[in-house]
Amino acid sequence: MLTWAIIALIIALIAGALGFTGVAAAAGTVAKVMFGIFLVVALVLFVLGAVAV
């Protein structure tokens, strides 16, 4: 999931550099959401792993 967030961020940067502000904003939003989901899942797995030990 982190990989997809990084890909969306790169797309946003390229689109912004080329002047496609709408695409850049959308891709940036997707990157933020995916990164947030990644953080939540990573935190849950970390807590579950700590509880299991």
N, C-alpha and C positions, 0 to 999 in steps of 0.2 A: 504494500500500500504506500509505503514511503517512496518507492520508486515512481509510482504514478503521480504522486504529489510533486516530485521533483520534475518530472516530464511536463506537467501542467505549468509549473513555474517557468520552465525554459520556454515553453510556447508563449506564455504571457510576456516574457521579456522580449522575445523576437517580434511578436506582434506589436508590442508597444514601440519598439525601435523602428518598425516599418510604418507606423502611423495608424495601425488598426486598433484604435482605442477601445472599441466595443468588444472585440475579440480578446484584447489584453485584459480588460476588466473581468470578463466572464472566466477566462482561464485562471486569472489570479484568485477569483472567488472559489473556483473548483480546487485549486491548490491549497487554499486555506482550510477548506472543509475537509479535504482528504488528510491533511496534516493533523487537524484536530482529531479526526477519527483514529488516526494512527496513534496519537498520544494517549487517547482514552483506552484503546485496546492494549497498548503496551503497559500502561499503568495497571489495568485489571490483571493481565497475565503476570506482572511482577508481584502483585499482592497475592494472587493465588499461589504462585510459586513459593513465596515466603511463608504462607500459611501451611503449605504441604510439608515443609521441612521442619 
